[in-house]
């Protein structure tokens, strides 16, 4: 029975039909592949669109240039060209097979065999193709059945798939946390056996997968499973059973408050506070994310939620309040006001220029915060009182 891809908004993106025509879709040279096909079948909004093609990379570039479609060689070494259309970028990748792999990198060869291209992909649900014109779906390894069962299953031998790319261990759990309901035992066992292979990966790749995993729909039970089966031990031993329990509490708080899950906040909750600096450095997080990771467990402060949001920013305050189990309703939709006063206004009131002005300005600001951010007129009266006292 021929299965047809359901209609979806992404299929009407400006320039996509023209791109498919240029790439010979009508002649069977190119098909949609991967996440766009999978997510459409699941009724999930599609973000990125990928096209697999029999055309060699250089021919892809030439066809795009002839059609006045911008071609960016984003991954030319692996056959990927990004076509920039009016509706957004589309990655176009020539069919390929792996010649050799070392768990981190692959040497590839191009092919014109769709099944051979599908065989080198990670999971059956990611190896679904669709004809751009007719919508006909092509499934070479039972991906449709696995998608129906919400089962993340490696293509072929799980151990071989993991040997080809060790990151697939984390991807297995991330995809299960996002899409799965039935765990594939063979895949799980293979991930447990090969968990130490994660040590060979760059920490940036580990961080990218781990942070995506932490905000997946079923992150809590999956992280608990990973802890119980020793998956994190090689690269993130700081995530333990206690951390998984804390993550569960945070997820409940986020849900109750109507706050979207955040990967840095969840990572902060999952590890012990004393480990935040080391984990941030090991995962090579940005300086901004490292500071946020460390600050998330600093507690709610003593001045109240809005004062905290003013001093630490709303995002930082939400982190600290949720992690501490405090109410965030006072700042959820609140924008901190700008301090309506300046050092020059203190000088005008008779305060001598110098360090005393900065110190007094901080005192006025603290009083303004304590009084609930009153208007400029009230701040002026506060300043009058404080300057008069200082000069008396």
N, C-alpha and C positions, 0 to 999 in steps of 0.2 A: 504494500500500500504506500502510495506517495504521500508524504506529509508536507504541507505547505506552511511556510513561516507566516504567522499572523501579521496583520498590518500593525504598524507602530509609527510614532511620530518621527523617529530618526530616519526612517526610509524616505521621508519627504524633505530631508535637509537640502537646502539649495546647493546645486552643483553635484550632488551625489549620483544622480542618474546619468549625467553627462560624463562623470568620471568613470562609471562602470562601462559606459559605451566605449570610451577611449581605450579602456583596458581589455576590450574584447569579451565582455561578459556574454553577449549574445552568441558568440562563437564557442563558449565554454572555456575561455581562457582565464577567467577570474570569478571568484566567489567571495561573499561575506564569510567571515570565520570567527570563531571564538566567542568572546564575551557578548557581542551584540546579538548573536544568534541565541546563545544560552539564556541571556536575560530577557529577550523578547518572549521566548517560550515560557519563562517563569512569570511573565507579566511585570517585570522590573524595568524601571526607566533605564535607558541605555545612555552611557556617557561617551564611550569611545567606540569608534567604528574601525574595524580592520578588514582589509581585503587580502586574500591569498591569490597568487597569480602564477600561471605557468610561464609568463613572459620573463626573460632574463632582466636583471636590474637595469642594464644600459638601455634596453628597449623600452622599459617603463619610463625612464627619464626622457628618452627621445619622444615618446608618444605624448607625454605630459607637456613637454616644451612645444611640440607642434600644435597642441590644443590650447596653448597659452595658459596652462595650469602650472602654478609654481611648484617645482620639485625640489625638496630638501633632502640631501643624502644623509639622513639621521643615523642610519645603521647600515651603511653600504657594505661593510665587511660581512654582514650576515644577510644581505639581500633586501634590506628595508629602505624604502623611500617614503618620505612623507609628502603626500599631495595636499596642498593648501587650497581648499575650496571655499566658496563664500559661506558655506554652512559649517565650516570648521575643518581642522586637519584630519586626514585619513591616512593611516599607515598601510602601505602596500608592500607586501613581502613575497618574494619569489619562493615557490615550493622548494623545500630543502630536506636533506637527510643529514644526520650526524655521522661523520666519518670516525672521529675520535673525540672522547670527552675525558675530563679529569675531575669532574665534580664541581668545577667552577666555570670552565670555559669549554667551548666546543669548536672543533674544526668541522665545517659543513661543506656539503656539495649540493649543487642545485639538481633538481629533478623535475619531471613533468607528470609524476605519478601522485595523484591526490591521496591515495591510501598511504603511500610512503611518507608523505608530509604529515599526515594525521598520526602516524605511528611514532613520530619523534616528540609529540606533544605530551604534556604531563597527565591530564585526567580525561576520561572519556567525555565528560560534559563540556570540555574545552576544545574538543576535536570535532565539532559540528560545523558544517558548511551550508551555505544557502545560495542558490542561484539568484543574482540581483534582479533578473527580469521576471522569472516565474515564481520565485520564492521556494522552489523545491529544496528540501533539506537532504543533505547527504550525511549518513552516519555509518562509519566504518567499524566502530568498536563498541556498540551498545550504549552509546551516550544517552540516547533518548530514554531507554529503560532506566538508566541510573538517574537521570534527571527527574523522571517520574517518581522514583523511589527516594529522591533527595539523598542519594548516596554518592559520595566522592570516591571514585575508584581510579587507580592508576591504570594506564594503558599497558597491557602486557605484564611482565614481571615487576612488581613493586621495587624489589631490591635493585634491579637493573636501572629502573627509572631514577632511583635515588643516587645510584652510583654515577649517573650521567650529570646530575645537578643536585647537590646536597640541599640546596634551598627548598627543594620540593618537600622536604620533611615539614618545614614550617608552613609551606603553602597547603599541604594536605590538611593541616589543622585549621588554617585560616579559612579555607574553602568550606570545610565541615562546619565551622562556626557561623559561616554566612549562609550556606545553602543546605547543609546536611541535617538529616533526622535519623538516618540509619548509618552507623559507623561501619566501614568496610574493614573487617577483621584482618584480612591479609595486608592491607595497607597500613593499618595500625601496628601490627606486629613488625612489619619491615621498618617503620619509623623508629620503633623502640630499639630494634637491633642496631640500627645505623645512626642513632642519635649523636654519638660522638663525632660523626662526620661534620656536624655543624661547626666544629672548631676550625675547620679549614676555610670557612667563608669569611669575607670581609665583614667587619662589624656594621658597616653601613647597610649591607644587604640584610643582615639579621635585624637591624633596627627597623628597616622599612617594613618587613613582614610582621615583626612583633607588634609594632604600633598599629598596623591595620587590623591585626587579630584582636587586639584589646578592645576595639570598638565595634566588632562584628556583633550581629544580633544575639548569638548564643555564646558570647565570649566567656561568660562565667563557667558554665559546665565544661567547656572545652579546655580552658586554662586549668581547671581542677583536674581533668583527665590527664593533661600534659604533665602536671606536677606529680600525679600519682604514678605515671609511667616513666618518669625520669627524663623527659624530653628537654627540659630547660637546663638540666644539671651542667651540661658542657659549656654553655655560653651565658646563661643568666641564672646562676645558682641562687641568686637573691630572691627569686620568685619561688616561694615554698607554699606549704599548705596553709599557713597563717595568712600569707599574702593573698591566696586565692579566696579565703574567707573574707578578708577585708574588701577585696574587689566585689564580692557579692553584695556586701553592705552598701558600697558606693553606688553600684548599679541600681539598687533599690531607691537610694536617695535621689539619684539623677531622675529616675522615672517618676517618683512622687513629686518632684519639683518641676517637671517638664523641661529639664535641661538636657541638651543633647550630650551623649557620651563624648569624652575628649581623650585622645590617646596619652597625652602627657599627664593629665590628671589621674588617669587610671593606672599608668605606670607608677606614679608616685604613691598611690594607695597600695599597690601590689608589692612594693619593696619596702624594707625598713628605712626610716628617715636617714639613718647614719650611712646608708649605702647610696643615697641619691647622687652625690658628687661623683663617686667612682663609676656608677652605672652610666651616668650621663657622659662621662669621658670615654668609657669603653665603647659605648654605642656611637660615639662621635656625633652627638646631637649638636645642633646649633647653640651658640652662646645664649640666645634668648630662651630656647627650650631647656637648657641646663639650669638656668636661673629659675625658671618656672618650676622645674622638677624639684629643686631644692626648697623653693618657697612654699610649695603646695602643702607641706606638712608643718608650717610654722605656726599654725593655730589661728583662731579667729580674732585675736587682739582683744583689747579692753574698751575700745571707743565706740563699738557698735558697727553693724554691717556697712552703713553708708560711709562712715569715716574710713573703714578699711578699703572700700571701693575707691574712695577719693585718693587714698595714699598708695594703694597697690594696683589700681586699675580694676575695672569690673571683672575681667577674666581672672586675674589673680585672686581677687576676693572670692569669687564663686568657687574657685579651686579650694581655697583654704576653708571656707565655710562648709562645703560639701564633705571634704575629707574629715573635718572635725565633727560632722554630724549636726551642724547648725542650720537654721532657717535662712534661705536665700531670697525669700519673697520680696524683701525690702529693696533689693538691688537688681532683681531679675530684668526688669525693664526700665532701670533708672540710669540716667546719664549724669555723671558728676559735674557740678557747675565749675566754672572758672573762678578763681579767687579774685574778687573785685577790688583789689587794693594793690598798692605798690610802695616800694621803698621811698620813691619821690614824694609821696603823700605824707610820709612820716617826717621827712626833712622840712616840708612846708609847715608842719606843726611844731617846728623848733628843735627837732632832734638833729644833733651834729652828724655830718657825713662820716662814715667809717663802719667798723664792725658792729657797732651798737645798732645800726639801722637794720642789718640782716637778722640780728638776734631778736630785735623787737618785732620785725615782720613775721618771723616764725611764731612768736607768742600770739600776735594778733590772729594769725591763721589758725592756730590751735584753738583759740577761743571761738572763732567763727565756726570751726568744725563742731566744737562741743555744743554750740547753740543751734545746730541743725542747718547751717549754711544760710543765714539770713541775708537780706539784700544789702546793697552798697551803703545805703544810709545808715543801717545799723552797724556795719563794719566801721564806718567813719566815727560813730559814737564810741565804739569799743576802742579805737585807736586814740581818740581824744582822752579817754580815761587813762589808758595805759601810758601815754606820753606825759600827761600831767603828773601822774604818779612818779614816773622816772625822773622828771625834772624838778620835783619838789624837794 
